[in-house]
Amino acid sequence: MNQPTEKRTGFLGTYFDRDAALQIARAAGVLAWVLLGMYVYTTLVSTGQFLFLLASGAISYAGTNIFDRLSIPTMQPSQLSPGVV
């Protein structure tokens, strides 16, 4: 039996360089963490602003129905969902 003498790495890329693909994947991973950090920061700032406005009386729930009362506090955490994805 003839066994090939070349070493197989398990990398299935035929038309591109393995090292370049790994560098792009590593850069994409770092960028994903940076973007997640930015989304966490903006969510925390937005939540802080909401709580400050709520405590100072600038936001009032007077005249709103139950759906509006539930949707107003959920706007800030929903800003985080694109960063998590």
Order of alpha helices (4+ residues) and beta strands (2+ residues): alpha-alpha-alpha
